[in-house]
Structures are given as C-alpha cells and as structure tokens.
Amino acid sequence: MSKEYIEVKGAEEHNLKDLDVRIPREKFNVVTGLSGSGKSSLAFETIYAEGQRRYIESLSAYARNFLGQMDKPQVETVEGLSPAISIDQKNAANNPRSTVGTVTELHDYLRLLYARVGTQYDPITGEEVGEQSAQDMVRQIMRLPEGTKAMLTAPVVRDQKGAFEDLFEELVADGYARAEVDGELYDLTMEKPDLDENYDHTIDVVVDRVKIGPESRPRITDSVETALDEADGRLKLIVPDPPEEVELGSNTRSTGSLGGEGDDRLVVEFSTDLGNPNSEFQFSEIETRSFSFNSPHGACPDCDGLGSTKEVSEDLVVVDPTLPLKDVFEPWGYNRTYYSRQIDNVAEHFGVSVETPWEELDNEVQNAFLYGTDEEVHFEWRTKNGIRRKDEPFEGVIQNLERRYVETDSDRARDHIEDYMAVTTCPTCDGTRLKEQSRHVLVGGTAITEVNRMSIGDALAHFEGLEEKLNERETTIATEILKEIRARLGFMAEVGLEYLTLDREASTLSGGESQRIRLATQIGSGLVGVLYVLDEPSIGLHQRDNDRLLNTLEELRDIGNTLLVVEHDEETMRRADNVVDMGPGPGKRGGEVVVQGDFDEVVDCDESITGDYLSGRKQIPVPATRREHDGYLTIRGARQHNLRDLDVDIPFGCFTAITGVSGSGKSTLMHDVLYKGLVRRMNDNKSVNPGDHDDIEGIEDIETVRLIDQSPIGRTPRSNPATYTGVFDYIRELFAETKLSKQRGYEKGRFSFNVKGGRCEECGGQGTVKIEMNFLSDVYVPCEACEGARYNDATLDVTYKDKTISDVLDMSVEEAYEFFESSSRIRRKLKLLKDVGLDYMTLGQPSTTLSGGEAQRVKLAEELGKRDTGNTLYLLDEPTTGLHSADEKKLIDVLHRLVDDNNTIVVIEHELDLVKNADHVVDLGPEGGENGGDLVAEGTPEEVARNDDSHTGRYLRDLLPGVDIEGPRGQRVEPETREMAAPTDDD
C-alpha cells in the first residue's frame, strides 16, 4: 500500500529549524507565511530538490550525463516522494526565437499539420501548386471531349539563346520527325530551322498527334511518359481547335495563342516538379522544417527567422527637422570636411541653401539627401594640388550608414552607426519569420502565419471548426494532429492565457504567464502520481481569472497528482485541502510550522499572522481620504499593441494604480508607451523606441522618471543586496578604520571580495569552487582555502566588535541593523531594507538567488536612500509579488511615504489591498488581447468600484466601506495627520 503522506524529518535547509512535517499525497497543499519564513526552503530546496535528486539517481549514468544532478538538501529523511516537477516564475526563454507557440510545442504540431495536409499556392499568380505524375497528366488530358485532336510535345528548349544545330541532329537520330520552333512547325527530316544564336528560342519536340478517346488512352499514356523523359519532367499539350470550356489540373499552364495572329489553339504545360508552369517562382519540397523559422529551410532569408531587422532610422538620423540642412543630420557632423563637402555640393545641385531648415525642403530634396540620387551630382573640393572635380551619383546619408555598417571592421564605427538604427518589422516577411513559399501553404484556406498571429482563444475557435473545410482524405490525416492542437490550446485557455498570441516572444512574458504556460503543458502531458511544486501561480492574474487557474490545479490533483503550492492568495488557500503556515517570523525567526490544517484551522489560530489577516483580526486599512492632484501627466493617443487610441491622465503628487484583467494592456501602457516615451524625450535617448502614441503632456513638471521592475539586481553571485544598496561601502570603511587595519595599512578596498588583495584567490572571492564531475552535474563546494569566507586569513584577522567582514555578510538585515547601532549611515541604509519587508535577507545573499519581488524591493530601498527633491515619477510593476499581507502593509506605507514627499507613483497591480490604497485607478479592459486595450474606468477606487463595467470595480466593492454612498473627493491629508478608515494592530 502506497504511503498517504510525504514525510519530512529534520529539515535544516537555509533557516528551517530541524523541521518535521507531513504533506498529504494526492492533495492540493499550500505553503504560506511571511516573506523569508522558509516557504521556498521547504517546498523547493528540500522536498522538490530531494524528489528530483532521487529520480535522476535512479537513471543510468549515461542518462544522468544529459539530465544533470541536484545536490542533496540538508534534511534527515524525506519519505513518500514521487517524481517531482517544479513550475516556477522564471521566464520561459530569453531566446528571441522562442515564442508562445514553440515553448508550448504547439508550433511543432502546426508544422506537422501544414506539411501533411497543406496545399501549396503560387506567391506570384495565386494558383494552386502541386506535384503531378504521368498518370495525373493522362487523367487530365482525357477530360478533353472525345474526338478532340491534340499534339503532345516535349519542351526541350525554353527561352534560350543558340542555333541548336546539334540538338536538331540528335532529335532526328532519336526518331523524332517534327518540332515546333518559336510557334512554327518544322519537319526536321526535310529541313533544319535556321536560328539566330543571339536570340531566345523555344523548341517543342512533337512526340505524338492523337485524337482523344477511350481507345487512345494507352497510346496517350505511352506518349506522355516519353515526352516527360525527353524534357526532364515537362510536357506541353497543344490543342489546335479547342472546345469552349476546358478544365485541366492545377499544376498546368495555359500559354494562350502561339501560332501567330488569328491562332486560337490551346497550349497547356504540365510538370512533374512541385511548381507552377505559369510562374517563374522556384519551389522546393514541403517538409515540416519548411515551417520552422529556426531552420534555414523555413526561415525568412532577410531576417533569418527573427521577424525583425535592424535598419538605419530616418527619425534617428533627422531628430530635429527645424535645424538647417547643414546641421540636421545627427551622424554627419558638418564640421567634418568630407561631410560638409557632400552636403554643400548636393545642396548646390538642387539649388538650395545649407541654411534652409530641413522641414522647409521639398520631399524630393529630402529623399535625395537621405536615400541618394540616380542622376550624377557635380562634386568639387580643394586639395593641396588644386581643385578636384568629380561627377557621380550621391549615395545618401542613410545609404552611406547602412553600407559602412556592413563593410566596417571597426567596432567603434559600428557602435556609432547602431545609435541611429532601430529594430523594425522585417519588410520581406512582414514579421512572420517564414520564407515566402512557406507563407503560401494553406490548410482550410488559412496560412500558418495567420494562425501564429491569432490569440490562443481565436486559434482554439479556428481549429474547432477546421474539419468542415477539409476533404475526407485531409480529415483522416489531420484528425490526431488537430486533437493535440486543440487540447494544448484548451489547456492554455483554461489557465487564463487566451489573450496571448502564438507568435508572442517568450522573453516578453511575465513570470506568472511563463509559469502558467508550463502548467498548461503539464496538464497536457496527462501524468499521474507526480509531485508538482509551484511558486505563486496566481502572480499576474486578475481576481476574475483566478478561479480558472484554481480549477486547473484541482484537475491536476483529481487525476492523481500531489500539488505543493507556495502562495499568499486567500482564494487559493480557501480551496486547498491542506495549508502549511510557516513562521512565526522571517529569516532566523522563521523556519517552523505555525499551524497546519484546512483553511478554517489557519483562520482560528491566534498565533498565526496569516490567520490574523484571513480572519480580519488584522487588516490593511483603507485611507480615510484620497489625495488631490496637482495637475496631470497625460498620455495622448496610445495605440501600441492592443491599446485603442487611449488618452490617460496620471495625476501628479498621487498614488495611481493601473489595473485590468491579464492582457488588457497595462504593461504596454506603462512600459512601452509611458516609460520609454519619457526616457526618449527627457534623456534624449535616441536608442529607445517608445510604443506608438501621439504625445505625453506635462513632462515639464517631472524632474526624473525611475522604473523599479523585477529584473535582477545583478547577473553574477558577486552582486548582493549589500553591494547594490551601497551599504557595503560604509561597512568596508568601518573595517578600514579599525586599529589593526590602520597598523597594517589596509584601506577599504582590502575588504572587497571583487578585487585582488583581501579576497581569497583560490575561489576569486566567491566562497565556493566549482568541481567538474564529468558525466555528473558540476558540484559547488566551499572553498578549502577560506572555508567559504571569501577572504584570505590576513583580511579575516581584522574584526569589528569581534565579527569579521565575512561574518557581517552572513548577517540578516535585522541582525546587522542591531549590530551597527553606533553607525547612523549604515543603520539608515538597513532601515530602508527593513521598511520594504526584507529584514530577513542576508546582506551577502547572491543576487542570482533573489526572486523578482525581492529584487524589486531591493531596488525600491535603494531608491529611498537617494537624496530626493520631489517631483520624481516612480513606475512599479506588481511590487506585491511574493508578499504576505503583513509585508504588503509595510510596502504600502513606503509607497505612501514617497508620495507624501511630493513624488508621483504609478503601479501595475492586481492585489486589491494595494489598489484600494491608491488615490487614482486606471482600469483597462474589458478583456484581454484583442478584446482589451480600452479605458474601462478611472477615478478613485470608490468611483471605479461603482462602475458596473469594471471587473476590478466589482471585486473592490467588498473592500471599500460605504462605496454605494456618493460623496465629494477627499482633501489631501498631510502625513502626520493621515487617518485610516479601519485601525489595525501593530505588526
């Protein structure tokens, strides 16, 4: 009998305190608790790591060579484990070639579908293309009315120069008596055509003359095969007196009258090759790789399957059209002799002055300067030997830059030109990534490129009705393929991703979207008896979509899997079978199970902070009033992606939340339009290309704009919270001021683990050494020389209050705050980290191990530490990610503090406790993808809550007291007198 529980005994990974816990199998389990309380240490670093390690160890050494191996976690025993699969928040891929279609394997099935049942069409003529056998050709010829006289010929020469005397001799020797040369019939036994070798000629050998009828079918078959053999797979049918209506096959070409004026005969060409005789387009065999933009067989040759190209931009070359001609070209300095001569001579050629403003020049003159001239321009310049003159076409500024970019070997020159280049949609494939032939293969009248541009919801509807457009043979072939395609699309729709398009780059997906894509893939796999470990799958989901996600998780459980979900979402905990609440505090004060049981048991536990917030004993209060604005920052005509010509007001000196269902356009509005638009104009950053919009008004009232997102604070283990916030500089100075440091002449650089001198050279200051294990995965072990301390012995001789610099890096923020009580500079920096809920984090924690939410809060702390003069616009993207309600309250207080210092905050957020604290809400939707991009509601949270069209508003109503009562907008309240609608206990 199988075990009913996963039993963990003696877990000591990170801050876990000899933890024993039992997780019921084939149940929906949630692990919750304060940030840093040990949730991930239990779920991922202990249970998942041990399950994955054991599974891989059960495989052969050969298999482990490819799969790698995980280190054994610090735990006594873990019993009752199943093979484990981790679904975390990491991006699906950073490769620009990865799309939603490729990472979900949908594109593989689409390629198979189009390769097996697709119909090829000619890109030039639009005619259907296909391969034909001799049998197919005979069948089509026999469609001619009985008694029709026809001539079967072999087209041995087609539009080629030459006299072809040897060819005529060979034809006669092979027994052929007649040939049609340039439309005129010759008896080769009587005379040879006298052809001018300087002209193109067409020669068709007459293989047979027949009368269509059942009795002539064997003869026609024999003649067709002979003609195809003679002309390398081509056949020409000539009907001198054709019937009025003739329908022959798709792979034929009607060449019309060839016999001169008044000749009404029908001439039709056939070919055994894939192609259209009526077109010069070169076709190749259709294979699955023909539809892969990662293969040269399918990728667009101009963009190599990326869908975009980098080209010199006219807008970057001419930034200010009000400047005079001589100064208008950013990459060409007029003070440089060569360029000034070019500009002077071309201006003289067109009869304009170099002092004329660019915007006043005719379009013809502007185009000539940018893209060059066909006619020659007279260039004249002085040299030491006199005046030199030359007449030649002018290359043009843009043409000059593009040529030099390709030809130069200088990195400096290439970097300079790249400043004037922009990423644009590939004009050849229109961003579809595939070559022309692949774009003209249709299934049910639809190309694969059209399918890739569909949203998941639209694609699902498309494939649901596709069989109706297929014939019986195609349906038989496509049935199983369509079943897999529909299943995968259905799974992604179930987890709330129906707004994503299949060609969306995987690198642009949020962590939550990436996680839900992998979750949908797992549902499609149909595995049973698996342990799934998930990291906050509700991230990025609107409350309306959360139910669908939870239904999916329950479906995974119901088919016989165990779910272990790290989560703070209340609805997820309500629907879970078992909740494990970690705590009681963060960091070293955590690592224990406070309470375990169903939702009600957690709510009833007085010792659980989670229970306090779930029960309402503690809560995040609603501000009693909302701030009044000091004017607006206004976005005009935002049209990027699915935004529909939006005008949006962002009130100055207020806290604004941008809300809406997933895919409604929130990130596009804030990141692509607002942030990039401001950076482009405020910093004169020409390399930034903002999303399509008309204007942003009110920029003059902003001193600076700062984006605080969830990207890593560093990409190597050498970066950590201490170095990023700058507090480590103060700590190193403190160690340099000790008595021993002064005796030895140590300066603060001695205490850096990034430079030679004080660090351990065996490990380069990293504290660990990588051991290559051949066919096993690499193992990182503590450095034997420094035992993981990062520094050499001489540096570690220096202590401050009996602690080495290595000991300080191992301290939590809270411990360090108490330890450096005498240093106001250090305590001020550490206090900022405490304020954003990171008191549990160690100062030396490698940045690569921080979650996106932790990285964002480290950045926020660093911003708080800057000298602030006000009038700063802060942009944050879902800052509550990974936060418990108690930590969220701290974050909200910090955001209010920033606004009270005369700054403006704009936050993308789904978490309603934060939204209800905003002064102004911009709600987008009403749905995602093509059905989003509209401004559904805006105003105070109360005003949005009264809007029946707003999904966000309907969920806000339960959190806002008296929302049904109309009332005036509140007055601004100063920070020291700000009241809260509901008092709360001190956390």
C-alpha positions, 0 to 999 in steps of 0.5 A: 500500500502506497504511503498517504503522506510525504514525510519530512524529518529534520529539515535544516535547509537555509533557516528551517529549524530541524523541521518535521512535517507531513504533506498529504499525497494526492492533495492540493497543499499550500505553503504560506507565511511571511516573506523569508519564513522558509516557504521556498526552503521547504517546498523547493530546496528540500522536498522538490530538490530531494524528489528530483535528486532521487529520480535522476539517481535512479537513471543510468549514468549515461542518462544522468550525463544529459539530465544533470544532478541536484545536490542533496538538501540538508534534511534527515529523511524525506519519505513518500516522494514521487517524481517531482516537477517544479513550475516556477516564475522564471521566464520561459526563454530569453531566446528571441526565437522562442515564442508562445507557440514553440515553448508550448510545442504547439508550433511543432504540431502546426508544422506537422499539420501544414506539411501533411495536409497543406496545399501549396499556392503560387506567391506570384499568380495565386494558383494552386501548386502541386506535384503531378505524375504521368498518370495525373497528366493522362487523367487530365488530358482525357477530360478533353471531349472525345474526338478532340485532336491534340499534339503532345510535345516535349519542351526541350528548349525554353527561352534560350539563346543558340542555333541548336544545330546539334540538338536538331541532329540528335532529335532526328537520330532519336526518331523524332520527325517534327518540332515546333520552333518559336510557334512554327512547325518544322519537319526536321527530316526535310529541313533544319530551322535556321536560328539566330544564336543571339536570340531566345528560342523555344523548341517543342519536340512533337512526340505524338498527334492523337485524337482523344478517346477511350481507345487512345488512352494507352497510346496517350499514356505511352506518349506522355511518359516519353515526352516527360523523359525527353524534357526532364519532367515537362510536357506541353499539350497543344490543342489546335481547335479547342472546345469552349470550356476546358478544365485541366489540373492545377499544376498546368499552364495555359500559354494562350495563342502561339501560332501567330495572329488569328491562332486560337489553339490551346497550349497547356504545360504540365510538370512533374516538379512541385511548381507552377508552369505559369510562374517563374517562382522556384519551389522546393519540397514541403517538409515540416522544417519548411515551417520552422523559422529556426531552420534555414529551410523555413526561415525568412532569408532577410531576417533569418527567422527573427521577424525583425531587422535592424535598419538605419532610422530616418527619425534617428538620423533627422531628430530635429527637422527645424535645424538647417540642412547643414546641421540636421543630420545627427551622424554627419557632423558638418564640421567634418570636411568630407561631410560638409563637402557632400552636403554643400555640393548636393545642396548646390545641385538642387539649388538650395541653401545649407541654411534652409531648415530641413522641414522647409525642403521639398520631399524630393530634396529630402529623399535625395539627401537621405536615400541618394540620387540616380542622376550624377551630382557635380562634386568639387573640393580643394586639395593641396594640388588644386581643385578636384572635380568629380561627377557621380551619383550621391549615395545618401546619408542613410545609404552611406550608414547602412553600407559602412555598417556592413563593410566596417571592421571597426567596432567603434564605427559600428557602435556609432552607426547602431545609435541611429538604427532601430529594430523594425518589422522585417519588410520581406516577411512582414514579421512572420519569420517564414520564407515566402513559399512557406507563407503560401501553404494553406490548410482550410484556406488559412496560412500558418502565419495567420494562425501564429498571429491569432490569440490562443482563444481565436486559434482554439475557435479556428481549429474547432471548426477546421474539419468542415473545410477539409476533404475526407482524405485531409480529415483522416490525416489531420484528425490526431494532429488537430486533437493535440492542437486543440487540447494544448490550446484548451489547456492554455485557455483554461489557465487564463492565457487566451489573450496571448498570441502564438507568435508572442516572444517568450522573453516578453512574458511575465513570470506568472504567464511563463509559469502558467504556460508550463502548467498548461503543458503539464496538464497536457502531458496527462501524468499521474502520481507526480509531485508538482511544486509551484511558486505563486501561480496566481502572480499576474492574474486578475481576481476574475481569472483566478478561479480558472487557474484554481480549477486547473490545479484541482484537475491536476490533483483529481487525476492523481497528482500531489500539488505543493503550492507556495502562495499568499492568495486567500482564494487559493488557500480557501480551496486547498485541502491542506495549508502549511503556515510557516513562521512565526517570523522571517529569516532566523525567526522563521523556519517552523510550522505555525499551524497546519490544517484546512483553511478554517484551522489557519483562520482560528489560530491566534498565533498565526499572522496569516490567520490574523489577516484571513480572519480580519483580526488584522487588516490593511486599512483603507485611507480615510481620504484620497489625495488631490492632484496637482495637475496631470501627466497625460498620455495622448493617443496610445495605440501600441499593441492592443491599446485603442487610441487611449488618452490617460491622465496620471495625476501628479503628487498621487498614488495611481494604480493601473489595473485590468484583467491579464492582457488588457494592456497595462504593461504596454501602457506603462512600459512601452508607451509611458516609460520609454516615451519619457526616457526618449524625450527627457534623456534624449535617448535616441536608442529607445523606441517608445510604443506608438502614441501621439504625445505625453503632456506635462513632462515639464513638471517631472524632474526624473522618471525611475522604473523599479521592475523585477529584473535582477539586481545583478547577473553574477553571485558577486552582486548582493543586496549589500553591494547594490544598496551601497551599504557595503561601502560604509561597512568596508570603511568601518573595517578600514578604520579599525586599529589593526587595519590602520597598523597594517595599512589596509584601506577599504578596498582590502575588504572587497571580495571583487578585487585582488588583495583581501579576497581569497584567490583560490575561489576569486572571492566567491566562497565556493569552487566549482568541481567538474564531475564529468558525466555528473552535474558540476558540484559547488563546494566551499572553498578549502582555502577560506572555508567559504569566507571569501577572504584570505586569513590576513583580511579575516584577522581584522574584526569589528566588535569581534565579527569579521567582514565575512561574518557581517555578510552572513548577517540578516538585515535585522541582525546587522541593523542591531549590530551597527547601532553606533553607525547612523549611515549604515543603520539608515541604509538597513532601515530602508531594507527593513521598511520594504519587508526584507529584514530577513535577507542576508546582506551577502545573499547572491543576487542570482538567488533573489526572486523578482519581488525581492529584487524589486524591493531591493531596488525600491530601498535603494531608491529611498536612500537617494537624496530626493527633491520631489517631483520624481515619477516612480513606475512599479510593476506588481511590487506585491509579488511574493508578499504576505499581507503583513509585508504588503502593509509595510510596502504600502506605507513606503509607497505612501511615504514617497508620495507624501514627499511630493513624488508621483507613483504609478503601479501595475497591480492586481492585489486589491489591498494595494489598489484600494490604497491608491488615490487614482485607478486606471482600469483597462479592459474589458478583456484581454488581447484583442478584446482589451486595450480600452479605458474601462474606468478611472477615478478613485477606487470608490468611483471605479468600484461603482462602475458596473463595467469594471471587473476590478470595480466589482471585486473592490466593492467588498473592500471599500466601506460605504462605496454605494454612498456618493460623496465629494473627493477627499482633501489631501491629508498631510502625513502626520495627520493621515487617518485610516478608515479601519485601525489595525494592530501593530505588526 
